[in-house]
Amino acid sequence: AMALKRFHSGIMVHRIFGLAFIQEFCTNFRRNDSYFDNYSLASWLLSSSVLHHVYMPNNSQPHPELIKKSADIIKFLAEQRMLTCSCIDLIWNRLTESFKSDD
């Protein structure tokens, strides 16, 4: 709960720290082979809209450090077969928008 609270902070350093904690949590769960725990964490990540908050931060560009830290979360969701098409579309659309605006 504290990690999510920090992640939703308006201060970028807190957001990065919160996401780093969530990332580490995913890594630790991946090492543990308990399906129920992994399923619960993946469900929580989706219901908490973690990826949405990484890639759609208040209509501004996604922060590069948050994008880097989200990679393990994306891998975790994919391993649990819970990476949805809407998650993939969100990531793809937001990143391609970023590249187009850089041109």
FIGUNU-809058 format. One record per atom (N, C-alpha, C, O): residue in three letters; x, y, z; atom name; residue number from 1. Coordinates in steps of 0.05 Angstrom, whole numbers, plus 5000, padded with zeros to 4 digits. Atoms other than C-alpha are relative to their C-alpha. Layout:
N
> ALA, X, Y, Z, CA, NUM;
...
END
This chain:
103
> ALA, 5017, 4976, 5000, N, 1;
> ALA, 5000, 5000, 5000, CA, 1;
> ALA, 5017, 5025, 5000, C, 1;
> ALA, 5011, 5045, 4987, O, 1;
> MET, 4983, 4977, 4999, N, 2;
> MET, 5057, 5048, 5016, CA, 2;
> MET, 5013, 5004, 4973, C, 2;
> MET, 5017, 5027, 4964, O, 2;
> ALA, 4987, 4997, 5026, N, 3;
> ALA, 5091, 5034, 4949, CA, 3;
> ALA, 4980, 5013, 4980, C, 3;
> ALA, 4988, 5030, 4965, O, 3;
> LEU, 5020, 4989, 5018, N, 4;
> LEU, 5026, 5050, 4912, CA, 4;
> LEU, 4995, 5029, 5007, C, 4;
> LEU, 4991, 5046, 4989, O, 4;
> LYS, 5004, 4972, 4992, N, 5;
> LYS, 5017, 5113, 4952, CA, 5;
> LYS, 5023, 5018, 4990, C, 5;
> LYS, 5018, 5040, 4980, O, 5;
> ARG, 4977, 4985, 5010, N, 6;
> ARG, 5087, 5136, 4935, CA, 6;
> ARG, 4999, 5002, 4969, C, 6;
> ARG, 5005, 5023, 4958, O, 6;
> PHE, 5002, 5001, 5029, N, 7;
> PHE, 5077, 5116, 4862, CA, 7;
> PHE, 4980, 5021, 4990, C, 7;
> PHE, 4984, 5033, 4969, O, 7;
> HIS, 5021, 4980, 5008, N, 8;
> HIS, 5015, 5162, 4859, CA, 8;
> HIS, 5007, 5028, 5008, C, 8;
> HIS, 4991, 5046, 5004, O, 8;
> SER, 4992, 4974, 4990, N, 9;
> SER, 5053, 5220, 4889, CA, 9;
> SER, 5005, 5019, 4976, C, 9;
> SER, 5010, 5010, 4954, O, 9;
> GLY, 4994, 4981, 5020, N, 10;
> GLY, 5062, 5284, 4850, CA, 10;
> GLY, 5029, 5006, 4997, C, 10;
> GLY, 5038, 5021, 4979, O, 10;
> ILE, 4971, 4996, 5000, N, 11;
> ILE, 5136, 5283, 4864, CA, 11;
> ILE, 5014, 4977, 4986, C, 11;
> ILE, 5011, 4953, 4994, O, 11;
> MET, 4989, 5021, 5018, N, 12;
> MET, 5175, 5245, 4811, CA, 12;
> MET, 5018, 4981, 5016, C, 12;
> MET, 5017, 4956, 5011, O, 12;
> VAL, 4982, 5018, 4985, N, 13;
> VAL, 5228, 5218, 4860, CA, 13;
> VAL, 4984, 4980, 5016, C, 13;
> VAL, 4992, 4956, 5018, O, 13;
> HIS, 5017, 5019, 4985, N, 14;
> HIS, 5172, 5187, 4902, CA, 14;
> HIS, 4987, 4980, 4981, C, 14;
> HIS, 4985, 4956, 4988, O, 14;
> ARG, 5012, 5018, 5020, N, 15;
> ARG, 5139, 5159, 4840, CA, 15;
> ARG, 5020, 4978, 4992, C, 15;
> ARG, 5013, 4954, 4990, O, 15;
> ILE, 4980, 5019, 5009, N, 16;
> ILE, 5204, 5126, 4818, CA, 16;
> ILE, 5006, 4980, 5023, C, 16;
> ILE, 5008, 4956, 5018, O, 16;
> PHE, 4995, 5018, 4978, N, 17;
> PHE, 5217, 5098, 4888, CA, 17;
> PHE, 4976, 4980, 5004, C, 17;
> PHE, 4981, 4956, 5008, O, 17;
> GLY, 5024, 5017, 4998, N, 18;
> GLY, 5145, 5071, 4892, CA, 18;
> GLY, 5000, 4978, 4979, C, 18;
> GLY, 4994, 4955, 4985, O, 18;
> LEU, 5000, 5020, 5021, N, 19;
> LEU, 5150, 5037, 4825, CA, 19;
> LEU, 5024, 4981, 5003, C, 19;
> LEU, 5021, 4957, 4996, O, 19;
> ALA, 4977, 5018, 4996, N, 20;
> ALA, 5219, 5009, 4842, CA, 20;
> ALA, 4993, 4979, 5021, C, 20;
> ALA, 5000, 4956, 5018, O, 20;
> PHE, 5009, 5019, 4979, N, 21;
> PHE, 5188, 4977, 4904, CA, 21;
> PHE, 4981, 4979, 4988, C, 21;
> PHE, 4983, 4955, 4993, O, 21;
> ILE, 5019, 5018, 5013, N, 22;
> ILE, 5131, 4947, 4862, CA, 22;
> ILE, 5016, 4982, 4981, C, 22;
> ILE, 5010, 4958, 4980, O, 22;
> GLN, 4983, 5016, 5018, N, 23;
> GLN, 5183, 4923, 4811, CA, 23;
> GLN, 5015, 4978, 5016, C, 23;
> GLN, 5015, 4955, 5007, O, 23;
> GLU, 4985, 5019, 4983, N, 24;
> GLU, 5224, 4889, 4866, CA, 24;
> GLU, 4981, 4979, 5010, C, 24;
> GLU, 4988, 4955, 5012, O, 24;
> PHE, 5021, 5018, 4991, N, 25;
> PHE, 5160, 4858, 4893, CA, 25;
> PHE, 4994, 4979, 4978, C, 25;
> PHE, 4991, 4955, 4984, O, 25;
> CYS, 5005, 5018, 5023, N, 26;
> CYS, 5146, 4828, 4824, CA, 26;
> CYS, 5023, 4981, 4996, C, 26;
> CYS, 5018, 4957, 4992, O, 26;
> THR, 4976, 5018, 5003, N, 27;
> THR, 5217, 4801, 4819, CA, 27;
> THR, 5000, 4979, 5021, C, 27;
> THR, 5006, 4956, 5016, O, 27;
> ASN, 5000, 5019, 4978, N, 28;
> ASN, 5211, 4768, 4887, CA, 28;
> ASN, 4978, 4979, 4996, C, 28;
> ASN, 4981, 4956, 5002, O, 28;
> PHE, 5022, 5019, 5005, N, 29;
> PHE, 5144, 4737, 4869, CA, 29;
> PHE, 5006, 4981, 4977, C, 29;
> PHE, 4998, 4958, 4978, O, 29;
> ARG, 4992, 5018, 5022, N, 30;
> ARG, 5173, 4710, 4804, CA, 30;
> ARG, 5018, 4978, 5010, C, 30;
> ARG, 5017, 4956, 4999, O, 30;
> ARG, 4982, 5020, 4988, N, 31;
> ARG, 5225, 4673, 4845, CA, 31;
> ARG, 4984, 4979, 5015, C, 31;
> ARG, 4991, 4955, 5016, O, 31;
> ASN, 5018, 5018, 4984, N, 32;
> ASN, 5170, 4643, 4888, CA, 32;
> ASN, 4981, 4987, 4979, C, 32;
> ASN, 4969, 5001, 4963, O, 32;
> ASP, 5016, 5014, 5020, N, 33;
> ASP, 5132, 4590, 4848, CA, 33;
> ASP, 4972, 4995, 5008, C, 33;
> ASP, 4960, 4975, 5000, O, 33;
> SER, 5028, 5004, 4990, N, 34;
> SER, 5065, 4598, 4882, CA, 34;
> SER, 4981, 5014, 4981, C, 34;
> SER, 4980, 5039, 4980, O, 34;
> TYR, 5018, 4989, 5020, N, 35;
> TYR, 5012, 4608, 4829, CA, 35;
> TYR, 4980, 5020, 5013, C, 35;
> TYR, 4975, 5041, 5002, O, 35;
> PHE, 5020, 4983, 4987, N, 36;
> PHE, 4961, 4638, 4878, CA, 36;
> PHE, 5012, 5027, 5006, C, 36;
> PHE, 5000, 5048, 5001, O, 36;
> ASP, 4987, 4974, 4993, N, 37;
> ASP, 5010, 4692, 4902, CA, 37;
> ASP, 5005, 5016, 4974, C, 37;
> ASP, 5000, 5040, 4973, O, 37;
> ASN, 4995, 4986, 5025, N, 38;
> ASN, 5031, 4708, 4831, CA, 38;
> ASN, 4974, 5011, 4987, C, 38;
> ASN, 4974, 5033, 4977, O, 38;
> TYR, 5026, 4992, 5011, N, 39;
> TYR, 4959, 4711, 4808, CA, 39;
> TYR, 4989, 5024, 5015, C, 39;
> TYR, 4978, 5043, 5003, O, 39;
> SER, 5010, 4978, 4983, N, 40;
> SER, 4940, 4756, 4866, CA, 40;
> SER, 5015, 5026, 4994, C, 40;
> SER, 5003, 5047, 4992, O, 40;
> LEU, 4984, 4976, 5006, N, 41;
> LEU, 4997, 4804, 4852, CA, 41;
> LEU, 4993, 5011, 4972, C, 41;
> LEU, 4990, 5035, 4968, O, 41;
> ALA, 5006, 4991, 5027, N, 42;
> ALA, 4982, 4806, 4777, CA, 42;
> ALA, 4972, 5014, 5000, C, 42;
> ALA, 4968, 5034, 4986, O, 42;
> SER, 5027, 4988, 4999, N, 43;
> SER, 4908, 4820, 4792, CA, 43;
> SER, 5001, 5027, 5013, C, 43;
> SER, 4988, 5046, 5004, O, 43;
> TRP, 4997, 4974, 4986, N, 44;
> TRP, 4928, 4876, 4840, CA, 44;
> TRP, 5013, 5020, 4982, C, 44;
> TRP, 5004, 5043, 4981, O, 44;
> LEU, 4987, 4981, 5019, N, 45;
> LEU, 4974, 4907, 4788, CA, 45;
> LEU, 4980, 5011, 4980, C, 45;
> LEU, 4980, 5034, 4973, O, 45;
> LEU, 5020, 4992, 5019, N, 46;
> LEU, 4917, 4908, 4738, CA, 46;
> LEU, 4978, 5018, 5012, C, 46;
> LEU, 4971, 5038, 5001, O, 46;
> SER, 5022, 4984, 4988, N, 47;
> SER, 4864, 4933, 4786, CA, 47;
> SER, 5010, 5027, 5010, C, 47;
> SER, 4994, 5046, 5013, O, 47;
> SER, 4989, 4975, 4991, N, 48;
> SER, 4911, 4987, 4811, CA, 48;
> SER, 5009, 5018, 4977, C, 48;
> SER, 5018, 5041, 4981, O, 48;
> SER, 4994, 4985, 5025, N, 49;
> SER, 4923, 5010, 4739, CA, 49;
> SER, 5029, 5010, 5000, C, 49;
> SER, 5034, 5033, 4992, O, 49;
> VAL, 4973, 4991, 4998, N, 50;
> VAL, 4998, 5013, 4751, CA, 50;
> VAL, 5011, 5007, 4972, C, 50;
> VAL, 5023, 5029, 4970, O, 50;
> LEU, 4990, 4994, 5026, N, 51;
> LEU, 5016, 5010, 4677, CA, 51;
> LEU, 4987, 5025, 4988, C, 51;
> LEU, 5000, 5041, 4975, O, 51;
> HIS, 5014, 4976, 5009, N, 52;
> HIS, 4964, 5062, 4661, CA, 52;
> HIS, 5013, 5025, 5011, C, 52;
> HIS, 5017, 5045, 4997, O, 52;
> HIS, 4988, 4976, 4988, N, 53;
> HIS, 4996, 5110, 4710, CA, 53;
> HIS, 5029, 5004, 4991, C, 53;
> HIS, 5039, 5027, 4993, O, 53;
> VAL, 4973, 4996, 5011, N, 54;
> VAL, 5065, 5097, 4681, CA, 54;
> VAL, 4999, 5013, 4973, C, 54;
> VAL, 5013, 5032, 4967, O, 54;
> TYR, 5001, 4991, 5028, N, 55;
> TYR, 5045, 5109, 4609, CA, 55;
> TYR, 4981, 5022, 4994, C, 55;
> TYR, 4982, 5034, 4973, O, 55;
> MET, 5019, 4978, 5004, N, 56;
> MET, 4989, 5160, 4618, CA, 56;
> MET, 5000, 5019, 5024, C, 56;
> MET, 4979, 5022, 5037, O, 56;
> PRO, 4998, 4983, 4976, N, 57;
> PRO, 5014, 5207, 4673, CA, 57;
> PRO, 4988, 5028, 4995, C, 57;
> PRO, 5002, 5046, 4986, O, 57;
> ASN, 5013, 4974, 5001, N, 58;
> ASN, 4965, 5265, 4674, CA, 58;
> ASN, 5004, 5015, 4974, C, 58;
> ASN, 5011, 5038, 4973, O, 58;
> ASN, 4997, 4989, 5027, N, 59;
> ASN, 4968, 5276, 4599, CA, 59;
> ASN, 5027, 5012, 4994, C, 59;
> ASN, 5029, 5028, 4976, O, 59;
> SER, 4973, 4991, 5006, N, 60;
> SER, 5043, 5288, 4600, CA, 60;
> SER, 5015, 4976, 4989, C, 60;
> SER, 5005, 4953, 4988, O, 60;
> GLN, 4984, 5021, 5011, N, 61;
> GLN, 5099, 5247, 4569, CA, 61;
> GLN, 5008, 4980, 5023, C, 61;
> GLN, 5014, 4989, 5045, O, 61;
> PRO, 4991, 5020, 4980, N, 62;
> PRO, 5117, 5182, 4606, CA, 62;
> PRO, 5029, 5006, 5007, C, 62;
> PRO, 5045, 5013, 4990, O, 62;
> HIS, 4973, 4995, 4991, N, 63;
> HIS, 5180, 5191, 4648, CA, 63;
> HIS, 5018, 4976, 4992, C, 63;
> HIS, 5010, 4953, 4998, O, 63;
> PRO, 4982, 5022, 5008, N, 64;
> PRO, 5239, 5149, 4620, CA, 64;
> PRO, 5007, 4981, 5023, C, 64;
> PRO, 5009, 4957, 5018, O, 64;
> GLU, 4992, 5018, 4977, N, 65;
> GLU, 5258, 5122, 4689, CA, 65;
> GLU, 4977, 4982, 5008, C, 65;
> GLU, 4981, 4959, 5015, O, 65;
> LEU, 5023, 5016, 4994, N, 66;
> LEU, 5187, 5098, 4701, CA, 66;
> LEU, 4996, 4978, 4979, C, 66;
> LEU, 4988, 4956, 4985, O, 66;
> ILE, 5002, 5020, 5022, N, 67;
> ILE, 5186, 5064, 4633, CA, 67;
> ILE, 5020, 4978, 5004, C, 67;
> ILE, 5013, 4954, 5001, O, 67;
> LYS, 4980, 5020, 4995, N, 68;
> LYS, 5251, 5028, 4649, CA, 68;
> LYS, 4991, 4981, 5022, C, 68;
> LYS, 4994, 4956, 5020, O, 68;
> LYS, 5007, 5016, 4977, N, 69;
> LYS, 5225, 5004, 4716, CA, 69;
> LYS, 4974, 4983, 4995, C, 69;
> LYS, 4970, 4963, 5008, O, 69;
> SER, 5025, 5015, 5006, N, 70;
> SER, 5159, 4981, 4685, CA, 70;
> SER, 5005, 4974, 4985, C, 70;
> SER, 4987, 4957, 4983, O, 70;
> ALA, 4994, 5024, 5016, N, 71;
> ALA, 5194, 4928, 4643, CA, 71;
> ALA, 4996, 4974, 5015, C, 71;
> ALA, 4985, 4955, 5005, O, 71;
> ASP, 5003, 5024, 4984, N, 72;
> ASP, 5197, 4877, 4699, CA, 72;
> ASP, 4970, 4995, 5007, C, 72;
> ASP, 4962, 4972, 5009, O, 72;
> ILE, 5029, 5003, 4995, N, 73;
> ILE, 5123, 4890, 4714, CA, 73;
> ILE, 4986, 4989, 4976, C, 73;
> ILE, 4969, 4971, 4978, O, 73;
> ILE, 5012, 5010, 5025, N, 74;
> ILE, 5105, 4878, 4641, CA, 74;
> ILE, 5008, 4971, 4997, C, 74;
> ILE, 4991, 4954, 4990, O, 74;
> LYS, 4991, 5028, 5002, N, 75;
> LYS, 5147, 4814, 4641, CA, 75;
> LYS, 4984, 4982, 5020, C, 75;
> LYS, 4975, 4960, 5013, O, 75;
> PHE, 5015, 5015, 4980, N, 76;
> PHE, 5113, 4791, 4705, CA, 76;
> PHE, 4971, 4995, 4991, C, 76;
> PHE, 4961, 4972, 4993, O, 76;
> LEU, 5028, 5003, 5009, N, 77;
> LEU, 5043, 4803, 4677, CA, 77;
> LEU, 4999, 4980, 4976, C, 77;
> LEU, 4981, 4964, 4975, O, 77;
> ALA, 5000, 5018, 5023, N, 78;
> ALA, 5062, 4767, 4612, CA, 78;
> ALA, 5005, 4971, 5010, C, 78;
> ALA, 4992, 4952, 4999, O, 78;
> GLU, 4996, 5027, 4990, N, 79;
> GLU, 5089, 4707, 4651, CA, 79;
> GLU, 4976, 4988, 5013, C, 79;
> GLU, 4971, 4964, 5013, O, 79;
> GLN, 5024, 5009, 4987, N, 80;
> GLN, 5024, 4703, 4689, CA, 80;
> GLN, 4977, 4998, 4980, C, 80;
> GLN, 4954, 4992, 4988, O, 80;
> ARG, 5021, 5000, 5021, N, 81;
> ARG, 4986, 4707, 4623, CA, 81;
> ARG, 4978, 5020, 5006, C, 81;
> ARG, 4954, 5015, 5000, O, 81;
> MET, 5020, 4980, 4993, N, 82;
> MET, 4952, 4770, 4648, CA, 82;
> MET, 5007, 5028, 4987, C, 82;
> MET, 4995, 5048, 4995, O, 82;
> LEU, 4995, 4976, 5014, N, 83;
> LEU, 4983, 4822, 4602, CA, 83;
> LEU, 4979, 5003, 4978, C, 83;
> LEU, 4979, 4988, 4959, O, 83;
> THR, 5024, 4998, 5017, N, 84;
> THR, 4920, 4845, 4567, CA, 84;
> THR, 5007, 5015, 4974, C, 84;
> THR, 5027, 5030, 4972, O, 84;
> CYS, 4997, 4985, 5025, N, 85;
> CYS, 4913, 4872, 4496, CA, 85;
> CYS, 4998, 5030, 5005, C, 85;
> CYS, 5011, 5046, 4993, O, 85;
> SER, 5003, 4972, 4994, N, 86;
> SER, 4891, 4938, 4526, CA, 86;
> SER, 5026, 5011, 5013, C, 86;
> SER, 5033, 5034, 5008, O, 86;
> CYS, 4974, 4992, 4989, N, 87;
> CYS, 4957, 4941, 4565, CA, 87;
> CYS, 5020, 5004, 4978, C, 87;
> CYS, 5035, 5024, 4977, O, 87;
> ILE, 4981, 4999, 5023, N, 88;
> ILE, 4997, 4927, 4502, CA, 88;
> ILE, 4994, 5024, 4983, C, 88;
> ILE, 5012, 5039, 4974, O, 88;
> ASP, 5008, 4977, 5016, N, 89;
> ASP, 4957, 4978, 4463, CA, 89;
> ASP, 5008, 5027, 5013, C, 89;
> ASP, 5018, 5045, 5000, O, 89;
> LEU, 4993, 4976, 4985, N, 90;
> LEU, 4967, 5031, 4517, CA, 90;
> LEU, 5030, 5006, 4997, C, 90;
> LEU, 5038, 5028, 4991, O, 90;
> ILE, 4971, 4996, 5001, N, 91;
> ILE, 5043, 5020, 4518, CA, 91;
> ILE, 5008, 5007, 4971, C, 91;
> ILE, 5023, 5027, 4967, O, 91;
> TRP, 4992, 4995, 5028, N, 92;
> TRP, 5049, 5017, 4442, CA, 92;
> TRP, 4991, 5028, 4991, C, 92;
> TRP, 5008, 5043, 4980, O, 92;
> ASN, 5009, 4974, 5009, N, 93;
> ASN, 5006, 5078, 4429, CA, 93;
> ASN, 5014, 5023, 5013, C, 93;
> ASN, 5021, 5043, 5000, O, 93;
> ARG, 4987, 4978, 4986, N, 94;
> ARG, 5038, 5121, 4482, CA, 94;
> ARG, 5029, 5003, 4991, C, 94;
> ARG, 5039, 5025, 4987, O, 94;
> LEU, 4972, 4998, 5008, N, 95;
> LEU, 5109, 5104, 4461, CA, 95;
> LEU, 5003, 5009, 4971, C, 95;
> LEU, 5021, 5024, 4965, O, 95;
> THR, 4999, 4991, 5027, N, 96;
> THR, 5095, 5113, 4387, CA, 96;
> THR, 4993, 5030, 4998, C, 96;
> THR, 5004, 5044, 4981, O, 96;
> GLU, 5006, 4971, 4998, N, 97;
> GLU, 5064, 5181, 4404, CA, 97;
> GLU, 5025, 5016, 5008, C, 97;
> GLU, 5031, 5037, 4997, O, 97;
> SER, 4976, 4987, 4990, N, 98;
> SER, 5128, 5199, 4441, CA, 98;
> SER, 5020, 5003, 4977, C, 98;
> SER, 5033, 5024, 4974, O, 98;
> PHE, 4981, 4998, 5022, N, 99;
> PHE, 5171, 5182, 4380, CA, 99;
> PHE, 4991, 5019, 4979, C, 99;
> PHE, 5007, 5033, 4967, O, 99;
> LYS, 5010, 4981, 5020, N, 100;
> LYS, 5126, 5221, 4333, CA, 100;
> LYS, 5003, 5028, 5008, C, 100;
> LYS, 5010, 5045, 4992, O, 100;
> SER, 4997, 4972, 4990, N, 101;
> SER, 5129, 5283, 4377, CA, 101;
> SER, 5028, 5008, 5001, C, 101;
> SER, 5034, 5032, 5001, O, 101;
> ASP, 4972, 4993, 5001, N, 102;
> ASP, 5205, 5279, 4377, CA, 102;
> ASP, 5010, 5008, 4973, C, 102;
> ASP, 5031, 5020, 4970, O, 102;
> ASP, 4991, 4994, 5028, N, 103;
> ASP, 5208, 5285, 4301, CA, 103;
> ASP, 4999, 5030, 4994, C, 103;
> ASP, 5006, 5037, 4971, O, 103;
END
